[in-house]
Amino acid sequence: MKVQVLLRTEGELAVVVGEAEGETWPEMQTVLPALLRGVADRVEAHGEVPDAAP
């Protein structure tokens, strides 16, 4: 099983910003928060994000 986190912004192509592979869904669920945090970090690096969770 493979999970990819894509970031697509208006007017730009989608970019893979995180991915993980595992054998089971529970295994994948353990890495998903880190992948999503990586997306948030990448977005926040480009300036303040209104209403963003810490």
PDBQT receptor file of N, H, CA, C and O in Angstrom, charges set to zero:
ATOM      1  N   MET A   1       0.854  -1.156   0.000  1.00  0.00    +0.000 N 
ATOM      2  CA  MET A   1       0.000   0.000   0.000  1.00  0.00    +0.000 C 
ATOM      3  C   MET A   1       0.907   1.228   0.000  1.00  0.00    +0.000 C 
ATOM      4  O   MET A   1       1.921   1.268   0.696  1.00  0.00    +0.000 OA
ATOM      5  N   LYS A   2       0.527   2.215  -0.783  1.00  0.00    +0.000 N 
ATOM      6  H   LYS A   2      -0.297   2.182  -1.348  1.00  0.00    +0.000 HD
ATOM      7  CA  LYS A   2       1.312   3.438  -0.865  1.00  0.00    +0.000 C 
ATOM      8  C   LYS A   2       0.382   4.638  -0.701  1.00  0.00    +0.000 C 
ATOM      9  O   LYS A   2      -0.694   4.688  -1.298  1.00  0.00    +0.000 OA
ATOM     10  N   VAL A   3       0.802   5.588   0.102  1.00  0.00    +0.000 N 
ATOM     11  H   VAL A   3       1.676   5.548   0.586  1.00  0.00    +0.000 HD
ATOM     12  CA  VAL A   3       0.051   6.825   0.292  1.00  0.00    +0.000 C 
ATOM     13  C   VAL A   3       0.938   7.970  -0.158  1.00  0.00    +0.000 C 
ATOM     14  O   VAL A   3       2.096   8.071   0.247  1.00  0.00    +0.000 OA
ATOM     15  N   GLN A   4       0.382   8.831  -1.002  1.00  0.00    +0.000 N 
ATOM     16  H   GLN A   4      -0.559   8.748  -1.331  1.00  0.00    +0.000 HD
ATOM     17  CA  GLN A   4       1.086  10.040  -1.412  1.00  0.00    +0.000 C 
ATOM     18  C   GLN A   4       0.259  11.240  -0.997  1.00  0.00    +0.000 C 
ATOM     19  O   GLN A   4      -0.963  11.254  -1.147  1.00  0.00    +0.000 OA
ATOM     20  N   VAL A   5       0.941  12.250  -0.472  1.00  0.00    +0.000 N 
ATOM     21  H   VAL A   5       1.933  12.239  -0.349  1.00  0.00    +0.000 HD
ATOM     22  CA  VAL A   5       0.291  13.505  -0.138  1.00  0.00    +0.000 C 
ATOM     23  C   VAL A   5       0.699  14.498  -1.212  1.00  0.00    +0.000 C 
ATOM     24  O   VAL A   5       1.882  14.773  -1.410  1.00  0.00    +0.000 OA
ATOM     25  N   LEU A   6      -0.304  15.030  -1.902  1.00  0.00    +0.000 N 
ATOM     26  H   LEU A   6      -1.265  14.806  -1.741  1.00  0.00    +0.000 HD
ATOM     27  CA  LEU A   6      -0.060  15.970  -2.989  1.00  0.00    +0.000 C 
ATOM     28  C   LEU A   6      -0.444  17.376  -2.563  1.00  0.00    +0.000 C 
ATOM     29  O   LEU A   6      -1.429  17.567  -1.849  1.00  0.00    +0.000 OA
ATOM     30  N   LEU A   7       0.320  18.347  -2.994  1.00  0.00    +0.000 N 
ATOM     31  H   LEU A   7       1.120  18.192  -3.574  1.00  0.00    +0.000 HD
ATOM     32  CA  LEU A   7      -0.006  19.752  -2.769  1.00  0.00    +0.000 C 
ATOM     33  C   LEU A   7      -0.226  20.378  -4.135  1.00  0.00    +0.000 C 
ATOM     34  O   LEU A   7       0.665  20.377  -4.984  1.00  0.00    +0.000 OA
ATOM     35  N   ARG A   8      -1.405  20.905  -4.334  1.00  0.00    +0.000 N 
ATOM     36  H   ARG A   8      -2.129  20.905  -3.644  1.00  0.00    +0.000 HD
ATOM     37  CA  ARG A   8      -1.717  21.562  -5.604  1.00  0.00    +0.000 C 
ATOM     38  C   ARG A   8      -2.241  22.946  -5.273  1.00  0.00    +0.000 C 
ATOM     39  O   ARG A   8      -3.250  23.094  -4.583  1.00  0.00    +0.000 OA
ATOM     40  N   THR A   9      -1.554  23.945  -5.767  1.00  0.00    +0.000 N 
ATOM     41  H   THR A   9      -0.735  23.824  -6.327  1.00  0.00    +0.000 HD
ATOM     42  CA  THR A   9      -1.983  25.318  -5.552  1.00  0.00    +0.000 C 
ATOM     43  C   THR A   9      -2.536  25.871  -6.848  1.00  0.00    +0.000 C 
ATOM     44  O   THR A   9      -2.256  25.357  -7.931  1.00  0.00    +0.000 OA
ATOM     45  N   GLU A  10      -3.316  26.911  -6.724  1.00  0.00    +0.000 N 
ATOM     46  H   GLU A  10      -3.543  27.328  -5.844  1.00  0.00    +0.000 HD
ATOM     47  CA  GLU A  10      -3.967  27.493  -7.889  1.00  0.00    +0.000 C 
ATOM     48  C   GLU A  10      -2.936  27.885  -8.939  1.00  0.00    +0.000 C 
ATOM     49  O   GLU A  10      -1.970  28.594  -8.656  1.00  0.00    +0.000 OA
ATOM     50  N   GLY A  11      -3.163  27.411 -10.145  1.00  0.00    +0.000 N 
ATOM     51  H   GLY A  11      -3.948  26.836 -10.375  1.00  0.00    +0.000 HD
ATOM     52  CA  GLY A  11      -2.293  27.766 -11.252  1.00  0.00    +0.000 C 
ATOM     53  C   GLY A  11      -0.996  26.985 -11.326  1.00  0.00    +0.000 C 
ATOM     54  O   GLY A  11      -0.157  27.276 -12.179  1.00  0.00    +0.000 OA
ATOM     55  N   GLU A  12      -0.802  25.984 -10.444  1.00  0.00    +0.000 N 
ATOM     56  H   GLU A  12      -1.484  25.747  -9.751  1.00  0.00    +0.000 HD
ATOM     57  CA  GLU A  12       0.432  25.203 -10.465  1.00  0.00    +0.000 C 
ATOM     58  C   GLU A  12       0.104  23.715 -10.494  1.00  0.00    +0.000 C 
ATOM     59  O   GLU A  12      -0.988  23.298 -10.109  1.00  0.00    +0.000 OA
ATOM     60  N   LEU A  13       1.058  22.931 -10.952  1.00  0.00    +0.000 N 
ATOM     61  H   LEU A  13       1.945  23.269 -11.265  1.00  0.00    +0.000 HD
ATOM     62  CA  LEU A  13       0.887  21.489 -10.985  1.00  0.00    +0.000 C 
ATOM     63  C   LEU A  13       0.979  20.910  -9.577  1.00  0.00    +0.000 C 
ATOM     64  O   LEU A  13       1.595  21.504  -8.692  1.00  0.00    +0.000 OA
ATOM     65  N   ALA A  14       0.373  19.766  -9.379  1.00  0.00    +0.000 N 
ATOM     66  H   ALA A  14      -0.128  19.283 -10.097  1.00  0.00    +0.000 HD
ATOM     67  CA  ALA A  14       0.456  19.075  -8.097  1.00  0.00    +0.000 C 
ATOM     68  C   ALA A  14       1.889  18.591  -7.866  1.00  0.00    +0.000 C 
ATOM     69  O   ALA A  14       2.583  18.182  -8.797  1.00  0.00    +0.000 OA
ATOM     70  N   VAL A  15       2.309  18.649  -6.613  1.00  0.00    +0.000 N 
ATOM     71  H   VAL A  15       1.745  18.982  -5.857  1.00  0.00    +0.000 HD
ATOM     72  CA  VAL A  15       3.645  18.217  -6.225  1.00  0.00    +0.000 C 
ATOM     73  C   VAL A  15       3.501  17.207  -5.096  1.00  0.00    +0.000 C 
ATOM     74  O   VAL A  15       2.731  17.427  -4.161  1.00  0.00    +0.000 OA
ATOM     75  N   VAL A  16       4.230  16.110  -5.175  1.00  0.00    +0.000 N 
ATOM     76  H   VAL A  16       4.856  15.931  -5.934  1.00  0.00    +0.000 HD
ATOM     77  CA  VAL A  16       4.240  15.135  -4.085  1.00  0.00    +0.000 C 
ATOM     78  C   VAL A  16       5.082  15.730  -2.960  1.00  0.00    +0.000 C 
ATOM     79  O   VAL A  16       6.275  15.977  -3.132  1.00  0.00    +0.000 OA
ATOM     80  N   VAL A  17       4.452  15.956  -1.810  1.00  0.00    +0.000 N 
ATOM     81  H   VAL A  17       3.482  15.755  -1.670  1.00  0.00    +0.000 HD
ATOM     82  CA  VAL A  17       5.168  16.528  -0.674  1.00  0.00    +0.000 C 
ATOM     83  C   VAL A  17       5.385  15.517   0.444  1.00  0.00    +0.000 C 
ATOM     84  O   VAL A  17       5.981  15.837   1.472  1.00  0.00    +0.000 OA
ATOM     85  N   GLY A  18       4.911  14.324   0.243  1.00  0.00    +0.000 N 
ATOM     86  H   GLY A  18       4.426  14.064  -0.593  1.00  0.00    +0.000 HD
ATOM     87  CA  GLY A  18       5.135  13.259   1.214  1.00  0.00    +0.000 C 
ATOM     88  C   GLY A  18       4.606  11.950   0.675  1.00  0.00    +0.000 C 
ATOM     89  O   GLY A  18       3.627  11.919  -0.071  1.00  0.00    +0.000 OA
ATOM     90  N   GLU A  19       5.261  10.873   1.059  1.00  0.00    +0.000 N 
ATOM     91  H   GLU A  19       6.056  10.898   1.665  1.00  0.00    +0.000 HD
ATOM     92  CA  GLU A  19       4.768   9.566   0.669  1.00  0.00    +0.000 C 
ATOM     93  C   GLU A  19       5.298   8.522   1.639  1.00  0.00    +0.000 C 
ATOM     94  O   GLU A  19       6.347   8.692   2.261  1.00  0.00    +0.000 OA
ATOM     95  N   ALA A  20       4.546   7.449   1.746  1.00  0.00    +0.000 N 
ATOM     96  H   ALA A  20       3.694   7.311   1.241  1.00  0.00    +0.000 HD
ATOM     97  CA  ALA A  20       4.932   6.349   2.625  1.00  0.00    +0.000 C 
ATOM     98  C   ALA A  20       4.373   5.054   2.064  1.00  0.00    +0.000 C 
ATOM     99  O   ALA A  20       3.374   5.046   1.345  1.00  0.00    +0.000 OA
ATOM    100  N   GLU A  21       5.032   3.972   2.403  1.00  0.00    +0.000 N 
ATOM    101  H   GLU A  21       5.844   3.979   2.987  1.00  0.00    +0.000 HD
ATOM    102  CA  GLU A  21       4.561   2.655   1.991  1.00  0.00    +0.000 C 
ATOM    103  C   GLU A  21       4.447   1.770   3.222  1.00  0.00    +0.000 C 
ATOM    104  O   GLU A  21       5.225   1.889   4.169  1.00  0.00    +0.000 OA
ATOM    105  N   GLY A  22       3.466   0.884   3.189  1.00  0.00    +0.000 N 
ATOM    106  H   GLY A  22       2.834   0.787   2.419  1.00  0.00    +0.000 HD
ATOM    107  CA  GLY A  22       3.268  -0.041   4.290  1.00  0.00    +0.000 C 
ATOM    108  C   GLY A  22       2.421  -1.210   3.843  1.00  0.00    +0.000 C 
ATOM    109  O   GLY A  22       1.891  -1.224   2.732  1.00  0.00    +0.000 OA
ATOM    110  N   GLU A  23       2.300  -2.180   4.713  1.00  0.00    +0.000 N 
ATOM    111  H   GLU A  23       2.731  -2.168   5.615  1.00  0.00    +0.000 HD
ATOM    112  CA  GLU A  23       1.557  -3.388   4.388  1.00  0.00    +0.000 C 
ATOM    113  C   GLU A  23       0.071  -3.292   4.743  1.00  0.00    +0.000 C 
ATOM    114  O   GLU A  23      -0.762  -3.905   4.075  1.00  0.00    +0.000 OA
ATOM    115  N   THR A  24      -0.269  -2.527   5.790  1.00  0.00    +0.000 N 
ATOM    116  H   THR A  24       0.408  -2.029   6.333  1.00  0.00    +0.000 HD
ATOM    117  CA  THR A  24      -1.651  -2.484   6.268  1.00  0.00    +0.000 C 
ATOM    118  C   THR A  24      -2.098  -1.044   6.470  1.00  0.00    +0.000 C 
ATOM    119  O   THR A  24      -1.279  -0.133   6.595  1.00  0.00    +0.000 OA
ATOM    120  N   TRP A  25      -3.422  -0.856   6.500  1.00  0.00    +0.000 N 
ATOM    121  H   TRP A  25      -4.087  -1.596   6.398  1.00  0.00    +0.000 HD
ATOM    122  CA  TRP A  25      -3.964   0.475   6.736  1.00  0.00    +0.000 C 
ATOM    123  C   TRP A  25      -3.593   0.989   8.134  1.00  0.00    +0.000 C 
ATOM    124  O   TRP A  25      -3.213   2.153   8.255  1.00  0.00    +0.000 OA
ATOM    125  N   PRO A  26      -3.687   0.177   9.193  1.00  0.00    +0.000 N 
ATOM    126  CA  PRO A  26      -3.271   0.678  10.506  1.00  0.00    +0.000 C 
ATOM    127  C   PRO A  26      -1.813   1.156  10.525  1.00  0.00    +0.000 C 
ATOM    128  O   PRO A  26      -1.477   2.135  11.192  1.00  0.00    +0.000 OA
ATOM    129  N   GLU A  27      -0.968   0.457   9.795  1.00  0.00    +0.000 N 
ATOM    130  H   GLU A  27      -1.240  -0.338   9.253  1.00  0.00    +0.000 HD
ATOM    131  CA  GLU A  27       0.426   0.880   9.692  1.00  0.00    +0.000 C 
ATOM    132  C   GLU A  27       0.524   2.242   9.004  1.00  0.00    +0.000 C 
ATOM    133  O   GLU A  27       1.301   3.100   9.421  1.00  0.00    +0.000 OA
ATOM    134  N   MET A  28      -0.265   2.433   7.953  1.00  0.00    +0.000 N 
ATOM    135  H   MET A  28      -0.897   1.736   7.614  1.00  0.00    +0.000 HD
ATOM    136  CA  MET A  28      -0.245   3.702   7.232  1.00  0.00    +0.000 C 
ATOM    137  C   MET A  28      -0.797   4.834   8.096  1.00  0.00    +0.000 C 
ATOM    138  O   MET A  28      -0.332   5.971   8.012  1.00  0.00    +0.000 OA
ATOM    139  N   GLN A  29      -1.788   4.519   8.925  1.00  0.00    +0.000 N 
ATOM    140  H   GLN A  29      -2.165   3.596   8.994  1.00  0.00    +0.000 HD
ATOM    141  CA  GLN A  29      -2.367   5.544   9.794  1.00  0.00    +0.000 C 
ATOM    142  C   GLN A  29      -1.347   6.108  10.768  1.00  0.00    +0.000 C 
ATOM    143  O   GLN A  29      -1.496   7.243  11.220  1.00  0.00    +0.000 OA
ATOM    144  N   THR A  30      -0.323   5.350  11.099  1.00  0.00    +0.000 N 
ATOM    145  H   THR A  30      -0.201   4.428  10.732  1.00  0.00    +0.000 HD
ATOM    146  CA  THR A  30       0.688   5.847  12.026  1.00  0.00    +0.000 C 
ATOM    147  C   THR A  30       1.598   6.893  11.384  1.00  0.00    +0.000 C 
ATOM    148  O   THR A  30       2.156   7.737  12.085  1.00  0.00    +0.000 OA
ATOM    149  N   VAL A  31       1.754   6.849  10.061  1.00  0.00    +0.000 N 
ATOM    150  H   VAL A  31       1.301   6.163   9.491  1.00  0.00    +0.000 HD
ATOM    151  CA  VAL A  31       2.630   7.814   9.387  1.00  0.00    +0.000 C 
ATOM    152  C   VAL A  31       1.867   9.002   8.808  1.00  0.00    +0.000 C 
ATOM    153  O   VAL A  31       2.467  10.027   8.485  1.00  0.00    +0.000 OA
ATOM    154  N   LEU A  32       0.567   8.872   8.676  1.00  0.00    +0.000 N 
ATOM    155  H   LEU A  32       0.079   8.040   8.938  1.00  0.00    +0.000 HD
ATOM    156  CA  LEU A  32      -0.229   9.938   8.066  1.00  0.00    +0.000 C 
ATOM    157  C   LEU A  32      -0.112  11.283   8.781  1.00  0.00    +0.000 C 
ATOM    158  O   LEU A  32       0.040  12.299   8.105  1.00  0.00    +0.000 OA
ATOM    159  N   PRO A  33      -0.175  11.342  10.104  1.00  0.00    +0.000 N 
ATOM    160  CA  PRO A  33      -0.044  12.646  10.767  1.00  0.00    +0.000 C 
ATOM    161  C   PRO A  33       1.273  13.356  10.430  1.00  0.00    +0.000 C 
ATOM    162  O   PRO A  33       1.291  14.573  10.244  1.00  0.00    +0.000 OA
ATOM    163  N   ALA A  34       2.359  12.609  10.354  1.00  0.00    +0.000 N 
ATOM    164  H   ALA A  34       2.345  11.620  10.506  1.00  0.00    +0.000 HD
ATOM    165  CA  ALA A  34       3.649  13.218  10.022  1.00  0.00    +0.000 C 
ATOM    166  C   ALA A  34       3.656  13.739   8.586  1.00  0.00    +0.000 C 
ATOM    167  O   ALA A  34       4.218  14.799   8.309  1.00  0.00    +0.000 OA
ATOM    168  N   LEU A  35       3.033  12.997   7.681  1.00  0.00    +0.000 N 
ATOM    169  H   LEU A  35       2.577  12.136   7.906  1.00  0.00    +0.000 HD
ATOM    170  CA  LEU A  35       2.960  13.446   6.289  1.00  0.00    +0.000 C 
ATOM    171  C   LEU A  35       2.151  14.741   6.182  1.00  0.00    +0.000 C 
ATOM    172  O   LEU A  35       2.542  15.670   5.475  1.00  0.00    +0.000 OA
ATOM    173  N   LEU A  36       1.037  14.790   6.880  1.00  0.00    +0.000 N 
ATOM    174  H   LEU A  36       0.720  14.035   7.455  1.00  0.00    +0.000 HD
ATOM    175  CA  LEU A  36       0.198  15.992   6.837  1.00  0.00    +0.000 C 
ATOM    176  C   LEU A  36       0.871  17.166   7.536  1.00  0.00    +0.000 C 
ATOM    177  O   LEU A  36       0.709  18.310   7.111  1.00  0.00    +0.000 OA
ATOM    178  N   ARG A  37       1.628  16.899   8.607  1.00  0.00    +0.000 N 
ATOM    179  H   ARG A  37       1.760  15.970   8.952  1.00  0.00    +0.000 HD
ATOM    180  CA  ARG A  37       2.374  17.964   9.279  1.00  0.00    +0.000 C 
ATOM    181  C   ARG A  37       3.408  18.535   8.320  1.00  0.00    +0.000 C 
ATOM    182  O   ARG A  37       3.663  19.740   8.322  1.00  0.00    +0.000 OA
ATOM    183  N   GLY A  38       4.005  17.674   7.499  1.00  0.00    +0.000 N 
ATOM    184  H   GLY A  38       3.798  16.695   7.497  1.00  0.00    +0.000 HD
ATOM    185  CA  GLY A  38       4.971  18.142   6.505  1.00  0.00    +0.000 C 
ATOM    186  C   GLY A  38       4.351  19.102   5.514  1.00  0.00    +0.000 C 
ATOM    187  O   GLY A  38       4.982  20.081   5.116  1.00  0.00    +0.000 OA
ATOM    188  N   VAL A  39       3.115  18.830   5.111  1.00  0.00    +0.000 N 
ATOM    189  H   VAL A  39       2.602  18.035   5.435  1.00  0.00    +0.000 HD
ATOM    190  CA  VAL A  39       2.406  19.744   4.212  1.00  0.00    +0.000 C 
ATOM    191  C   VAL A  39       2.174  21.072   4.921  1.00  0.00    +0.000 C 
ATOM    192  O   VAL A  39       2.411  22.135   4.347  1.00  0.00    +0.000 OA
ATOM    193  N   ALA A  40       1.716  21.014   6.158  1.00  0.00    +0.000 N 
ATOM    194  H   ALA A  40       1.524  20.151   6.625  1.00  0.00    +0.000 HD
ATOM    195  CA  ALA A  40       1.461  22.245   6.913  1.00  0.00    +0.000 C 
ATOM    196  C   ALA A  40       2.741  23.056   7.076  1.00  0.00    +0.000 C 
ATOM    197  O   ALA A  40       2.718  24.278   6.927  1.00  0.00    +0.000 OA
ATOM    198  N   ASP A  41       3.845  22.404   7.376  1.00  0.00    +0.000 N 
ATOM    199  H   ASP A  41       3.863  21.412   7.497  1.00  0.00    +0.000 HD
ATOM    200  CA  ASP A  41       5.121  23.109   7.524  1.00  0.00    +0.000 C 
ATOM    201  C   ASP A  41       5.527  23.793   6.228  1.00  0.00    +0.000 C 
ATOM    202  O   ASP A  41       6.029  24.917   6.228  1.00  0.00    +0.000 OA
ATOM    203  N   ARG A  42       5.302  23.098   5.132  1.00  0.00    +0.000 N 
ATOM    204  H   ARG A  42       4.894  22.184   5.132  1.00  0.00    +0.000 HD
ATOM    205  CA  ARG A  42       5.671  23.655   3.825  1.00  0.00    +0.000 C 
ATOM    206  C   ARG A  42       4.830  24.892   3.501  1.00  0.00    +0.000 C 
ATOM    207  O   ARG A  42       5.348  25.883   2.988  1.00  0.00    +0.000 OA
ATOM    208  N   VAL A  43       3.545  24.828   3.800  1.00  0.00    +0.000 N 
ATOM    209  H   VAL A  43       3.124  24.022   4.217  1.00  0.00    +0.000 HD
ATOM    210  CA  VAL A  43       2.654  25.963   3.552  1.00  0.00    +0.000 C 
ATOM    211  C   VAL A  43       3.015  27.125   4.469  1.00  0.00    +0.000 C 
ATOM    212  O   VAL A  43       3.097  28.269   4.025  1.00  0.00    +0.000 OA
ATOM    213  N   GLU A  44       3.228  26.831   5.743  1.00  0.00    +0.000 N 
ATOM    214  H   GLU A  44       3.161  25.901   6.104  1.00  0.00    +0.000 HD
ATOM    215  CA  GLU A  44       3.546  27.874   6.709  1.00  0.00    +0.000 C 
ATOM    216  C   GLU A  44       4.875  28.547   6.415  1.00  0.00    +0.000 C 
ATOM    217  O   GLU A  44       5.069  29.707   6.777  1.00  0.00    +0.000 OA
ATOM    218  N   ALA A  45       5.783  27.853   5.773  1.00  0.00    +0.000 N 
ATOM    219  H   ALA A  45       5.626  26.910   5.479  1.00  0.00    +0.000 HD
ATOM    220  CA  ALA A  45       7.089  28.423   5.433  1.00  0.00    +0.000 C 
ATOM    221  C   ALA A  45       6.966  29.589   4.451  1.00  0.00    +0.000 C 
ATOM    222  O   ALA A  45       7.874  30.412   4.335  1.00  0.00    +0.000 OA
ATOM    223  N   HIS A  46       5.848  29.648   3.755  1.00  0.00    +0.000 N 
ATOM    224  H   HIS A  46       5.111  28.979   3.850  1.00  0.00    +0.000 HD
ATOM    225  CA  HIS A  46       5.645  30.706   2.767  1.00  0.00    +0.000 C 
ATOM    226  C   HIS A  46       4.853  31.879   3.332  1.00  0.00    +0.000 C 
ATOM    227  O   HIS A  46       4.377  32.730   2.579  1.00  0.00    +0.000 OA
ATOM    228  N   GLY A  47       4.715  31.927   4.627  1.00  0.00    +0.000 N 
ATOM    229  H   GLY A  47       5.101  31.236   5.238  1.00  0.00    +0.000 HD
ATOM    230  CA  GLY A  47       4.029  33.043   5.249  1.00  0.00    +0.000 C 
ATOM    231  C   GLY A  47       2.942  32.549   6.186  1.00  0.00    +0.000 C 
ATOM    232  O   GLY A  47       2.649  31.355   6.251  1.00  0.00    +0.000 OA
ATOM    233  N   GLU A  48       2.358  33.475   6.898  1.00  0.00    +0.000 N 
ATOM    234  H   GLU A  48       2.596  34.445   6.845  1.00  0.00    +0.000 HD
ATOM    235  CA  GLU A  48       1.334  33.145   7.873  1.00  0.00    +0.000 C 
ATOM    236  C   GLU A  48       0.100  32.585   7.190  1.00  0.00    +0.000 C 
ATOM    237  O   GLU A  48      -0.317  33.070   6.138  1.00  0.00    +0.000 OA
ATOM    238  N   VAL A  49      -0.476  31.569   7.792  1.00  0.00    +0.000 N 
ATOM    239  H   VAL A  49      -0.138  31.175   8.647  1.00  0.00    +0.000 HD
ATOM    240  CA  VAL A  49      -1.673  30.954   7.271  1.00  0.00    +0.000 C 
ATOM    241  C   VAL A  49      -2.813  31.285   8.237  1.00  0.00    +0.000 C 
ATOM    242  O   VAL A  49      -2.810  30.814   9.374  1.00  0.00    +0.000 OA
ATOM    243  N   PRO A  50      -3.781  32.083   7.803  1.00  0.00    +0.000 N 
ATOM    244  CA  PRO A  50      -4.897  32.437   8.697  1.00  0.00    +0.000 C 
ATOM    245  C   PRO A  50      -5.632  31.198   9.175  1.00  0.00    +0.000 C 
ATOM    246  O   PRO A  50      -5.865  30.273   8.397  1.00  0.00    +0.000 OA
ATOM    247  N   ASP A  51      -5.993  31.172  10.432  1.00  0.00    +0.000 N 
ATOM    248  H   ASP A  51      -5.804  31.923  11.064  1.00  0.00    +0.000 HD
ATOM    249  CA  ASP A  51      -6.771  30.096  11.039  1.00  0.00    +0.000 C 
ATOM    250  C   ASP A  51      -6.087  28.740  11.001  1.00  0.00    +0.000 C 
ATOM    251  O   ASP A  51      -6.765  27.718  11.100  1.00  0.00    +0.000 OA
ATOM    252  N   ALA A  52      -4.773  28.697  10.861  1.00  0.00    +0.000 N 
ATOM    253  H   ALA A  52      -4.223  29.528  10.781  1.00  0.00    +0.000 HD
ATOM    254  CA  ALA A  52      -4.058  27.420  10.844  1.00  0.00    +0.000 C 
ATOM    255  C   ALA A  52      -3.906  26.893  12.273  1.00  0.00    +0.000 C 
ATOM    256  O   ALA A  52      -3.647  27.650  13.209  1.00  0.00    +0.000 OA
ATOM    257  N   ALA A  53      -4.071  25.608  12.411  1.00  0.00    +0.000 N 
ATOM    258  H   ALA A  53      -4.282  24.993  11.651  1.00  0.00    +0.000 HD
ATOM    259  CA  ALA A  53      -3.873  24.975  13.720  1.00  0.00    +0.000 C 
ATOM    260  C   ALA A  53      -2.376  24.902  14.003  1.00  0.00    +0.000 C 
ATOM    261  O   ALA A  53      -1.570  24.777  13.080  1.00  0.00    +0.000 OA
ATOM    262  N   PRO A  54      -2.008  24.979  15.273  1.00  0.00    +0.000 N 
ATOM    263  CA  PRO A  54      -0.563  24.903  15.610  1.00  0.00    +0.000 C 
ATOM    264  C   PRO A  54      -0.007  23.506  15.347  1.00  0.00    +0.000 C 
ATOM    265  O   PRO A  54       1.179  23.261  15.572  1.00  0.00    +0.000 OA
TER     266      PRO A  54
